[in-house]
Amino acid sequence: MKLQTLAGRPISLIIDETGDRKKGEHTDYVKRQYIGNLGKIENGIVAVTAYGVIDNITFPLMFEVYKSKERLKLGEVYRTKPEIAAGMIRGSVFISSALGSGKRMEEPIK
């Protein structure tokens, strides 16, 4: 979709946490944690996802897998789910700024 098509049209941002039950421990970042769609603590993987809504059409913008402290790989930095969501919101401000100005932005707002 071209940026010109979206310019001036309101876009709503939805942040959601989604979990999936997983058996075993071979998949990266799987651990016992709260899985919202199951309503309980299970062995699983959780992702924070940002969706855009425009003209009643929902589309994914970005996602990030939540990485618990216990399952981090060398060189990875721990971030809470709210910190991940805040980064996505900052990214959405960048998207909104790029659409509104008609200018290409190279770096997200920090």
Sequence and secondary structure as in RCSB ss.txt:
>XXXX:A:sequence
MKLQTLAGRPISLIIDETGDRKKGEHTDYVKRQYIGNLGKIENGIVAVTAYGVIDNITFPLMFEVYKSKERLKLG
EVYRTKPEIAAGMIRGSVFISSALGSGKRMEEPIK
>XXXX:A:secstr
  HHHHTTS  EEEEEEEEEE  SS STT EEEEETTTTEEEEEEEEEEEEEEETTEEEEEEEEE   GGG  TT
     HHHHHHHHHHHHHHHHHHHHH     S   
